[in-house]
Amino acid sequence: MNIVLYPDPVLRQKTKPLKEINKEVYKKVEEMMELMYHAQGVGLAAPQVGWAVRLFIIDVDGTNRGEKVFINPIIVEEFGELHKEEGCLSFPGITSKIIRAQRIKGQAYNLKGQKLEIEAEGLAARAWQHELDHLNGWGSLVTAGLETVLIPRDHLGVFEEPIHPMVIDRTVELLRSVQ
C-alpha cells in the first residue's frame, strides 16, 4: 500500500459507504496508520491509498490514543471560521490557505461498528473537514492550491483570498478553462 499522489483519478472519485467491517478492513486500516505516521501526517483518507470507501484516520497529536478510525463519517454542524495553510499527503510540498470551520460536530462509526458522536476544534476539526473532502471526491481542497501553482500569475486574482470549500468545484473548473 502506498499514498496515491495527484493527479491520480481515485482522488476525484466520490467514495461509497463501507458496509462491512472484516479482517481486510482491519488490515488496510493498520497499513494506513503505518503510512500516515511514516509520512508524518495527521490524517489519511481511504482514497489516498486507492481504496474508494468512506473511511479516514486522524491522529492530530501523534499519541495513538483515542478514536483514530472514522467510518462513514458526516459533519452535522459547523461553527466559526478559520483561515489557515493546509497541506496534503497526496500533494507533497504543496500548501494552500483554506477557510474551514473552527469547530465541528460529526458522526461516524468505529472499527467495532459503534456509532460515534464527535466534537472537534482547531486542528482536529480541520483534519476532519480535509479528510471528508477526500471522501467526497474533491481530492482535498489543496487541489486548488496545486492548480494555482500551475497557472500563470495573471490568472490568480481569484486566489488572493483564502478558498472557501463551497466554491472549490467552480474554481477548479475556471482554472482548467484558462490552461
Helices and strands as residue ranges (DSSP letters): G 9-12, H 23-38, E 43-45, G 46-49, E 55-58, E 69-79, E 82-87, E 95-100, E 103-109, E 115-121, H 123-135, H 142-150, G 153-155, G 157-159, G 165-167, H 168-177
